[in-house]
């Protein structure tokens, strides 16, 4: 057992032990009272595996809202309180409305109506991990009204998908136009004893697997959970548009209970809905990653009608910002099939000041118009970094200027996140950029909640501890099961930097494992560092958007194997943590009856390159099981292309126009059974009056070939 596995198991035993002790202690949680008649509604997922139940109870504070969740009959969320706190007294006094006096705003809500719903539609993402996304759920809306102030109404909206449960608070329009001030939200998630969480304090923090006690602070979302008995769950936030960011904290008085904590109050006008609180559940951790489209489903459809200008791609940063280096990077991009180059901060002067003008170049020997034109001629676009100071001061004109210049995208730097103000500001930036055909990459602590569906010009975001911080391999194996559930992330993959703590095959495989429709490669690198190692062809040809994604195997903190398909080709990445291991990889994800040629990239210290990556080939099919031998912190990558449809043909060459011989062409290498070769697109001369047997995709050059039949 490696060190990480031992720590995880120890925490699991400790959490279970303290959960049992706590259940027997003096502060046992009291039983939930019986539901109030007429307030219950139970909704099951379309496949009947997930069930969510909502109800009200009478307690010492009045009426409380509760819900619970089961998966295949097993408890995922024990009875948990739904609680949102409002303080509208300023608006109420100003408008001569009755002042609500309840400490807990929901305490006198009375259920007036329960409506059921269902939906089964599909939509195509502009860029994504799958060609088609299904939006399939059963739902219910519980409409309530305050007993002491009937002008106030609130709905609890509930959706149950096969992939998870989503709940939010919705406030219909107030008849008198009262403003709403949300001062707190305490949505509970009461979990089974023994649950552990993959905890990170902020967007770029390291992860630790912790029991549900003694956390060092709030947990960033999404929050992935390991439940007793092998189930996995993930608590997430979706459609954060007009609200404050939510993190998760431990309940101060209820064991094994996680509670939402909003960053700041939110001042709102009805009608409005809070972000969705999402509980994803799966039998295996990889299914959480495969089902990350659930957050997209919970967001509004695209607000960009014409998306033809949105072009996903791979990007390299220009480390030394001058014209010569920029052109060298463009040449490198062309050679290695990269679509963009990036000029990072300081190109327009000091970033952390309002005195810098992001429409003027502030460094010498940097001819930006010439660089953009050179890139345009060679099919390479330019992205620019802009810090928040310039975004705030110049956003009304900045994007239109960049569009005139021919800039393709903007990387936002050091933007404020969390508060209601900065959440709505970010939404406005996406809109302004889209109006000017500018793509966006948000850096530093911001994390998406499914906004990419509404604003597909949002290509990626940081909010991740990536290669800038040089994390170890164990950290890298946690990310797909945690941060990447929120959506695309800009890990900024390095390759040549000596500070990397993993092998080069590990780095290579990350491009298949980590999803980002703007994939940064060669971070901290430059063309001068590259010796055009053979394995770079994997990055050269790998797409950044996909038709299908499969997590073949994996465990957070241990290892992961991901297969992604674009068209007929597959790219597969496997990485391990800080420990060596051998995995058995099944190719049963391939279509049956079809052979694929796999190019395989593995760590091998005997290879005479500085990267020590070996390139081999092997034919595979759906029945293949391949041993994957991984050194500590190692990786394994594969590029699978369908084999040519090699058939065996019997060909009779008859006389034609008095020719004594004829030419045969093959669109791909082909073999004569006799042992001769038919090279690609090179004619082979064969005499007439003879029958030959060929194997491969053969094309005759004229009509002299007869009797062609598959054998």
C-alpha positions in Angstrom: 0.0 0.0 0.0 1.5 3.4 -1.0 1.6 6.4 1.4 -1.4 8.1 0.0 -3.6 5.0 0.1 -2.6 4.4 3.7 -3.5 8.0 4.7 -6.9 7.7 2.9 -7.7 4.4 4.6 -6.7 5.8 8.0 -8.9 8.8 7.6 -11.7 6.5 6.5 -11.4 4.4 9.6 -11.1 7.5 11.8 -14.1 9.1 10.3 -16.2 5.9 10.7 -14.9 5.5 14.3 -15.8 9.0 15.4 -19.1 8.8 13.6 -20.0 5.8 15.6 -18.7 7.3 18.9 -20.6 10.5 18.1 -23.8 8.7 17.4 -23.5 7.1 20.9 -22.5 10.3 22.6 -24.5 12.8 24.6 -25.3 15.2 21.7 -27.1 12.8 19.4 -29.1 14.6 16.7 -32.8 14.5 17.4 -35.1 12.7 15.1 -36.8 14.7 12.4 -40.6 15.2 13.2 -43.2 13.7 11.0 -43.9 15.5 7.7 -46.8 18.0 7.6 -49.6 16.4 5.6 -49.8 17.6 2.1 -46.2 18.9 1.9 -44.5 15.8 0.7 -43.3 15.1 -2.9 -41.0 12.3 -4.1 -39.3 12.5 -7.4 -37.2 9.7 -9.0 -34.7 9.8 -11.9 -35.7 8.5 -15.3 -33.8 5.3 -14.6 -35.3 5.1 -11.1 -31.9 4.8 -9.4 -32.0 8.3 -7.7 -34.8 9.5 -5.5 -35.3 12.8 -3.8 -38.0 13.6 -1.3 -39.1 17.1 -0.1 -41.3 17.8 2.9 -42.1 20.3 5.7 -42.1 19.6 9.4 -43.2 21.6 12.5 -40.3 22.3 14.9 -39.5 24.8 17.6 -38.7 27.5 15.1 -41.9 27.0 13.0 -42.1 25.2 9.7 -38.8 23.8 8.4 -38.1 22.6 4.8 -36.4 19.2 4.5 -35.2 17.0 1.7 -33.3 13.7 1.4 -31.7 11.6 -1.4 -31.2 7.9 -1.9 -29.4 6.1 -4.7 -30.4 2.5 -5.5 -32.1 2.4 -2.1 -29.0 3.6 -0.3 -28.8 6.8 1.7 -26.8 9.6 0.1 -28.3 12.6 1.9 -30.0 12.1 5.2 -32.9 14.4 6.2 -31.4 17.9 5.6 -32.7 21.4 6.0 -33.3 23.8 3.2 -32.8 27.3 4.6 -32.3 30.7 3.0 -32.2 33.9 5.1 -33.6 37.2 3.8 -33.5 40.7 5.4 -35.9 42.9 3.5 -36.7 45.4 6.2 -35.1 48.4 4.5 -37.2 47.9 1.3 -40.3 47.0 3.3 -40.1 50.2 5.4 -39.3 52.4 2.4 -42.3 51.0 0.5 -44.7 50.9 3.5 -44.9 47.1 3.3 -45.4 44.8 6.3 -42.1 44.1 7.9 -41.2 40.4 8.2 -40.2 39.6 11.8 -39.1 36.0 11.5 -35.4 35.3 12.3 -35.6 32.4 9.9 -37.3 33.7 6.9 -38.7 30.3 5.8 -40.3 29.5 9.1 -43.9 30.5 8.2 -44.0 29.3 4.6 -47.1 27.3 3.7 -47.2 24.9 0.8 -49.9 26.1 -1.7 -49.2 23.9 -4.7 -47.0 21.1 -5.9 -46.5 20.7 -9.7 -44.6 17.8 -11.4 -42.7 18.1 -14.6 -40.4 16.2 -16.9 -38.1 16.9 -19.8 -36.1 14.9 -22.3 -34.3 17.0 -24.9 -30.8 17.1 -26.4 -28.5 19.9 -27.5 -25.2 20.3 -29.3 -22.4 22.2 -27.5 -20.2 24.6 -29.5 -17.2 22.9 -27.8 -17.4 20.0 -25.4 -16.5 16.6 -24.3 -19.3 15.0 -26.2 -21.1 15.7 -29.5 -24.6 15.7 -28.0 -25.7 16.4 -24.5 -29.0 15.0 -23.2 -31.1 17.0 -20.7 -33.4 14.4 -19.2 -35.0 14.7 -15.8 -38.1 14.4 -13.7 -38.9 17.4 -11.5 -41.3 19.1 -9.1 -42.0 22.7 -8.1 -43.2 23.3 -4.5 -44.9 26.7 -4.4 -45.2 28.3 -1.0 -46.4 31.6 0.5 -45.6 33.3 3.8 -48.5 33.0 6.3 -47.9 36.4 7.9 -47.1 38.2 4.6 -48.8 36.6 1.6 -47.1 39.0 -0.9 -43.9 36.9 -0.3 -43.8 33.7 -2.3 -41.0 31.2 -2.7 -40.7 28.0 -4.7 -38.4 25.1 -4.2 -37.5 23.7 -7.6 -36.4 20.1 -7.7 -34.9 18.1 -10.6 -33.8 14.5 -10.5 -31.5 13.4 -13.4 -29.9 10.0 -13.8 -26.7 11.8 -13.0 -27.8 13.7 -9.9 -30.2 15.9 -8.0 -30.5 19.6 -8.4 -32.4 21.9 -6.0 -32.8 25.7 -5.9 -34.9 28.5 -4.3 -37.0 30.5 -6.7 -38.8 33.8 -5.9 -41.7 34.7 -8.2 -42.2 38.4 -9.0 -43.3 40.4 -5.9 -46.6 42.2 -6.6 -45.4 45.4 -4.8 -41.9 45.3 -6.3 -40.1 44.7 -3.0 -36.3 44.2 -3.3 -34.8 41.1 -1.8 -31.6 40.9 0.2 -30.3 37.4 0.7 -28.0 37.6 3.8 -27.3 33.9 4.2 -28.0 30.5 2.8 -27.8 27.3 4.9 -28.6 24.5 2.6 -27.6 21.3 4.4 -26.1 18.1 3.1 -26.3 15.5 5.9 -24.1 12.6 4.9 -23.6 9.1 6.1 -21.0 8.6 8.9 -17.6 7.6 7.5 -17.9 10.0 4.5 -14.6 11.7 3.5 -14.2 14.8 1.3 -11.5 16.0 -1.1 -11.0 19.3 0.4 -9.4 22.4 -1.1 -9.5 25.8 0.6 -9.5 27.9 -2.6 -9.5 27.5 -6.4 -5.7 27.0 -6.7 -5.2 25.2 -3.4 -3.9 21.6 -3.0 -6.4 18.8 -2.2 -6.5 16.7 0.9 -8.9 13.9 1.7 -10.4 14.7 5.1 -13.2 13.3 7.3 -16.2 15.6 7.9 -14.7 17.2 11.0 -12.0 19.7 11.9 -11.7 21.3 8.5 -9.1 24.0 8.3 -11.7 26.3 6.6 -14.3 26.3 3.9 -14.2 23.9 1.0 -14.1 25.0 -2.6 -16.7 23.6 -5.0 -17.2 21.1 -6.5 -16.7 19.0 -3.4 -16.2 15.3 -4.2 -17.1 12.8 -1.5 -16.3 9.2 -0.9 -19.2 7.5 0.9 -19.1 4.3 2.9 -19.8 1.2 0.8 -18.1 2.4 -2.3 -20.5 5.2 -3.5 -19.1 8.5 -4.7 -20.9 11.9 -4.7 -20.1 15.4 -5.6 -21.6 18.6 -4.3 -21.6 21.4 -6.9 -23.0 24.7 -7.8 -24.6 25.4 -11.2 -25.8 28.6 -13.0 -24.0 31.2 -10.8 -25.2 34.3 -12.6 -26.8 36.8 -10.3 -25.8 35.8 -6.8 -22.7 35.3 -4.6 -20.4 32.4 -4.8 -21.0 29.5 -2.5 -18.5 27.3 -0.7 -19.1 24.5 1.8 -18.5 24.5 5.5 -19.2 22.0 8.3 -22.3 22.4 10.4 -21.4 23.8 13.8 -24.0 21.6 15.6 -24.7 18.6 13.3 -22.2 15.8 12.7 -21.3 14.7 9.2 -23.2 17.6 7.8 -21.9 20.1 5.2 -23.6 23.5 4.8 -23.5 26.1 2.0 -21.9 29.4 2.8 -22.3 32.4 0.5 -19.4 34.8 0.1 -21.4 38.0 0.5 -25.1 39.0 0.7 -26.9 39.3 -2.6 -29.2 42.2 -3.5 -31.8 41.0 -6.0 -35.0 41.9 -7.7 -37.8 39.3 -8.3 -38.3 37.2 -10.2 -35.0 35.4 -9.6 -33.6 32.0 -8.8 -30.6 31.1 -6.7 -27.9 28.9 -8.3 -28.7 25.2 -8.3 -27.3 23.1 -5.5 -26.3 19.8 -7.2 -25.7 16.4 -5.7 -24.1 14.0 -8.2 -24.0 10.3 -7.3 -22.3 7.4 -8.9 -21.1 3.8 -8.3 -17.5 4.7 -9.5 -15.6 8.0 -9.3 -15.0 8.1 -13.1 -18.8 8.4 -13.7 -18.8 11.8 -11.9 -16.3 13.1 -14.5 -18.3 11.5 -17.4 -21.5 13.1 -16.1 -20.1 16.6 -15.7 -22.5 17.8 -18.4 -25.2 18.0 -15.7 -23.9 21.4 -14.7 -24.2 22.6 -18.3 -27.8 21.2 -18.5 -28.7 23.4 -15.5 -27.6 26.6 -17.4 -29.4 28.6 -20.0 -28.9 27.8 -23.7 -26.4 29.8 -25.7 -27.1 33.5 -26.0 -24.7 33.8 -28.9 -26.6 33.2 -32.2 -23.7 33.0 -34.6 -21.0 30.9 -33.0 -18.9 30.3 -36.2 -16.2 32.6 -35.0 -15.6 30.5 -31.8 -12.6 28.3 -32.7 -11.2 25.9 -30.0 -7.5 25.2 -30.3 -4.1 24.7 -28.7 -2.0 27.7 -27.6 1.6 28.4 -26.6 2.7 31.4 -24.6 5.5 33.7 -25.9 7.8 33.9 -22.9 10.1 36.6 -24.4 7.9 39.3 -25.8 9.4 40.7 -28.9 8.7 40.5 -32.6 11.4 37.9 -33.5 10.3 35.5 -30.7 6.7 36.0 -31.6 7.3 34.9 -35.2 9.4 32.0 -34.0 6.5 30.9 -31.9 4.1 31.2 -34.8 6.5 29.1 -36.9 6.6 26.5 -34.1 2.8 26.6 -33.8 2.5 25.9 -37.5 4.9 23.0 -37.3 3.2 21.5 -34.3 -0.4 22.2 -35.3 -1.1 24.8 -32.6 -3.8 27.3 -33.4 -2.8 30.3 -31.1 0.0 32.1 -29.4 -0.5 34.2 -26.2 1.2 37.4 -25.0 1.0 37.3 -21.2 1.0 40.2 -18.8 3.1 43.4 -19.0 2.9 43.7 -22.8 1.0 46.9 -22.3 2.9 48.0 -19.1 2.5 47.3 -15.4 -0.6 45.3 -14.9 -1.7 46.3 -11.4 -2.3 50.0 -12.1 -5.1 51.9 -13.8 -2.4 54.0 -15.5 -1.6 51.3 -18.0 -3.4 51.4 -21.3 -4.3 48.0 -22.7 -4.7 49.4 -26.2 -1.0 50.5 -26.4 2.1 48.3 -26.6 4.6 49.4 -23.8 7.6 47.2 -24.6 10.3 47.8 -27.2 10.8 45.8 -30.4 7.2 44.5 -30.3 5.4 45.1 -33.5 2.0 43.8 -32.6 0.2 44.6 -35.9 3.0 42.9 -37.8 2.8 39.9 -35.5 -0.9 39.5 -35.9 -0.6 39.8 -39.7 2.2 37.2 -39.8 0.1 34.9 -37.7 -3.0 35.4 -39.9 -1.0 34.5 -43.0 0.1 31.3 -41.3 -3.2 30.4 -39.8 -2.2 31.2 -36.2 -4.3 33.6 -34.0 -3.2 35.9 -31.2 -4.5 36.1 -27.6 -3.7 38.9 -25.2 -3.6 39.0 -21.4 -5.4 41.9 -19.7 -5.5 42.5 -16.0 -8.7 43.5 -14.1 -7.6 47.1 -13.7 -7.7 47.6 -17.5 -10.8 45.5 -17.9 -12.6 47.7 -15.4 -11.4 51.0 -16.9 -11.6 50.1 -20.6 -14.1 47.3 -21.1 -16.6 49.5 -23.0 -14.1 50.0 -25.8 -11.4 47.4 -25.3 -13.0 44.4 -27.0 -14.1 46.4 -30.1 -10.5 47.7 -30.4 -9.1 44.1 -30.2 -11.6 42.9 -32.8 -10.4 45.6 -35.2 -6.8 44.5 -34.5 -7.7 40.9 -35.3 -7.1 39.6 -31.8 -8.9 36.3 -31.2 -9.1 36.1 -27.4 -8.4 37.7 -24.1 -7.0 36.1 -21.0 -8.5 37.8 -17.9 -5.9 38.2 -15.1 -6.3 38.5 -11.4 -10.1 39.1 -11.5 -12.1 39.5 -8.3 -14.3 36.6 -7.5 -16.9 35.6 -5.0 -19.1 38.6 -4.3 -22.4 39.3 -5.9 -20.9 42.4 -7.5 -18.1 40.6 -9.2 -20.3 37.7 -10.3 -22.5 40.0 -12.2 -19.5 41.9 -13.5 -18.1 38.7 -14.9 -21.3 37.9 -16.7 -21.3 41.3 -18.3 -17.7 40.8 -19.5 -18.7 37.5 -21.2 -21.5 39.4 -23.0 -19.3 42.3 -24.1 -16.6 40.0 -25.4 -19.2 37.9 -27.3 -20.6 41.0 -29.0 -17.1 41.7 -30.4 -16.3 38.1 -31.3 -13.7 37.7 -28.5 -13.0 34.4 -26.8 -12.2 34.4 -23.1 -9.9 32.5 -20.7 -10.4 33.6 -17.0 -7.3 33.1 -14.8 -6.6 32.8 -11.2 -9.2 31.8 -8.6 -12.5 31.9 -10.6 -14.2 28.6 -11.4 -17.1 27.9 -13.8 -20.5 26.6 -12.9 -21.7 25.7 -16.4 -21.6 29.2 -17.9 -19.9 27.7 -21.0 -23.3 26.7 -22.3 -24.7 30.2 -22.2 -21.5 31.9 -23.2 -19.6 29.4 -25.4 -16.9 32.1 -26.0 -15.8 31.3 -22.5 -13.2 28.7 -23.6 -11.6 27.8 -20.3 -10.7 29.1 -16.8 -7.9 28.5 -14.3 -9.2 28.0 -10.8 -6.9 25.1 -10.6 -3.5 24.2 -9.1 -1.8 23.7 -12.4 1.7 23.5 -13.7 2.4 27.1 -12.6 2.7 25.6 -9.1 4.4 22.4 -10.2 2.2 20.0 -8.3 3.1 16.3 -7.9 1.6 13.3 -9.7 -0.8 12.5 -6.9 -2.4 15.9 -7.1 -2.8 15.4 -10.9 -4.7 12.2 -10.3 -7.2 14.0 -8.0 -8.0 16.8 -10.4 -10.2 14.9 -12.9 -12.5 13.8 -10.1 -12.7 17.3 -8.5 -11.9 20.5 -10.3 -12.7 19.2 -13.8 -16.3 18.3 -12.8 -16.8 22.1 -12.8 -15.8 22.3 -16.4 -12.8 23.1 -18.6 -9.6 24.1 -16.8 -6.4 25.8 -18.0 -3.8 23.6 -16.3 -1.0 25.2 -18.5 0.8 22.0 -19.3 4.6 22.2 -19.3 6.9 19.8 -21.1 10.6 20.8 -20.9 10.8 22.8 -17.7 13.2 21.0 -15.3 10.9 21.8 -12.3 8.2 19.3 -13.4 7.7 16.6 -10.8 6.4 14.0 -13.2 7.7 12.1 -16.2 7.3 13.4 -19.8 4.9 10.6 -20.7 2.8 11.8 -17.7 2.8 15.3 -19.1 2.0 14.1 -22.6 -1.0 12.1 -21.3 -2.5 15.1 -19.5 -3.7 16.6 -22.8 -6.0 13.6 -23.2 -7.1 13.5 -19.5 -7.7 17.2 -18.8 -10.4 18.9 -20.9 -10.0 22.4 -22.2 -11.2 23.7 -25.6 -8.3 26.2 -25.3 -5.5 23.8 -24.2 -2.3 25.6 -23.1 0.8 23.5 -24.0 4.5 24.2 -23.5 3.9 26.5 -20.6 7.3 27.9 -19.4 8.8 26.4 -22.6 10.0 27.9 -25.9 10.7 26.6 -29.4 14.4 26.7 -28.7 14.0 24.0 -26.0 12.4 21.5 -28.4 14.3 18.9 -30.3 11.2 17.8 -32.1 11.0 14.6 -30.1 9.0 11.9 -31.9 6.4 11.8 -29.2 5.3 15.4 -29.8 3.2 14.1 -32.6 0.7 13.1 -29.9 0.2 16.7 -29.0 0.4 17.8 -32.6 -2.6 15.7 -33.6 -4.7 15.6 -30.4 -8.0 17.6 -30.7 -9.3 19.8 -27.9 -13.0 19.1 -28.3 -14.6 15.6 -28.5 -17.4 13.5 -29.7 -17.2 11.0 -26.8 -15.4 10.7 -23.5 -14.9 7.6 -21.3 -13.2 7.2 -18.0 -11.9 3.7 -18.3 -10.6 3.3 -14.7 -9.4 5.4 -11.9 -9.4 6.4 -8.2 -8.8 10.0 -7.0 -5.2 10.2 -5.6 -4.2 6.9 -7.2 -4.5 6.7 -11.0 -6.8 7.4 -14.0 -7.2 6.3 -17.6 -9.4 8.4 -20.0 -10.3 7.7 -23.6 -11.7 10.4 -25.8 -12.9 10.1 -29.4 -13.0 12.6 -32.2 -14.5 11.2 -35.4 -13.0 7.7 -35.8 -9.9 8.3 -33.8 -9.3 7.8 -30.1 -6.8 9.5 -27.7 -6.1 7.7 -24.4 -4.2 9.1 -21.4 -3.2 7.2 -18.3 -1.3 8.6 -15.3 -0.4 7.3 -11.9 0.3 9.0 -8.6 3.7 9.2 -6.9 3.9 5.4 -6.8 4.7 2.9 -9.6 1.9 0.5 -10.7 0.8 -1.8 -13.5 -2.7 -1.5 -14.8 -4.7 -3.8 -17.1 -6.3 -1.6 -19.7 -9.3 -3.1 -21.6 -10.1 -1.7 -25.1 -13.8 -2.7 -24.9 -14.7 0.9 -25.5 -13.7 0.3 -29.2 -16.4 -0.7 -31.7 -16.6 -4.5 -32.1 -15.2 -6.1 -35.2 -12.8 -3.2 -36.0 -9.0 -3.1 -35.7 -7.1 0.0 -34.7 -3.4 0.9 -35.0 -2.3 2.2 -31.7 0.7 4.6 -31.4 1.9 4.1 -27.8 4.0 6.6 -25.9 5.7 5.3 -22.7 8.4 6.3 -20.3 11.7 4.5 -21.1 15.0 5.6 -19.6 16.9 3.8 -22.5 15.5 6.2 -25.1 18.3 8.5 -26.4 16.3 11.7 -26.0 16.2 14.2 -23.1 12.5 13.4 -22.6 12.9 9.6 -22.5 9.7 8.7 -24.2 9.5 5.6 -26.3 7.1 5.4 -29.3 5.8 2.0 -30.4 2.9 0.6 -32.4 0.5 -2.2 -31.8 -2.8 -3.3 -33.4 -5.7 -3.5 -30.9 -9.4 -4.3 -31.0 -12.3 -4.4 -28.6 -11.0 -7.7 -27.1 -7.5 -6.4 -26.4 -6.3 -6.1 -22.8 -3.0 -4.3 -22.5 -0.7 -4.1 -19.4 0.2 -0.5 -18.7 3.4 -0.4 -16.8 3.8 3.0 -15.0 6.9 4.2 -13.1 6.4 6.4 -10.1 4.8 9.7 -11.3 4.6 8.2 -14.8 2.2 8.2 -17.7 1.1 6.4 -20.8 -0.5 7.9 -23.9 -2.0 6.3 -27.0 -3.3 7.6 -30.4 -5.7 5.0 -32.0 -6.5 5.2 -35.7 -8.8 2.7 -37.4 -6.8 0.2 -39.4 -7.3 0.3 -43.1 -10.0 -2.2 -44.1 -7.5 -4.8 -45.2 -9.3 -7.4 -47.3 -8.0 -10.2 -49.5 -8.7 -9.9 -53.2 -8.1 -12.3 -56.1 -7.4 -10.2 -59.2 -7.2 -11.5 -62.8 -5.2 -9.2 -65.1 -6.4 -9.6 -68.7 -5.0 -8.2 -71.9 -6.0 -4.6 -72.5 -5.2 -2.5 -75.6 -2.3 -4.8 -76.5 -0.5 -3.9 -73.2 1.7 -6.7 -71.8 1.5 -5.4 -68.3 -0.7 -3.2 -66.1 -0.2 -0.8 -63.1 -1.9 -1.2 -59.7 -2.2 1.7 -57.2 -2.9 1.5 -53.5 -4.1 4.5 -51.5 -2.2 3.0 -48.5 0.5 0.4 -48.1 -0.7 -3.0 -49.3 0.9 -6.4 -49.5 1.0 -9.1 -52.2 0.6 -12.5 -50.7 3.7 -13.5 -52.5 5.6 -11.1 -50.3 6.0 -8.1 -52.6 4.8 -4.7 -51.5 2.5 -2.1 -53.1 3.7 1.2 -51.6 1.3 4.0 -51.0 0.3 5.7 -54.3 3.3 4.1 -56.2 2.4 1.9 -59.2 3.4 -1.7 -59.2 3.8 -3.3 -62.7 2.3 -6.8 -63.1 2.2 -8.9 -66.2 -1.1 -9.9 -67.8 -2.6 -13.3 -68.1 -2.0 -14.1 -64.5 -4.1 -14.1 -61.3 -2.6 -12.5 -58.2 -3.8 -12.4 -54.6 -3.5 -9.0 -52.8 -4.3 -7.9 -49.3 -5.2 -4.3 -48.7 -7.1 -1.3 -50.2 -6.1 -1.8 -53.8 -7.2 0.5 -56.7 -6.6 -0.6 -60.3 -5.4 2.2 -62.5 -7.6 1.3 -65.4 -10.4 -1.2 -66.3 -8.1 -4.1 -66.9 -8.6 -5.6 -63.5 -11.5 -8.1 -63.4 -12.7 -10.7 -61.1 -12.1 -8.6 -57.9 -13.9 -10.3 -55.0 -13.3 -10.4 -51.3 -11.9 -13.7 -50.1 
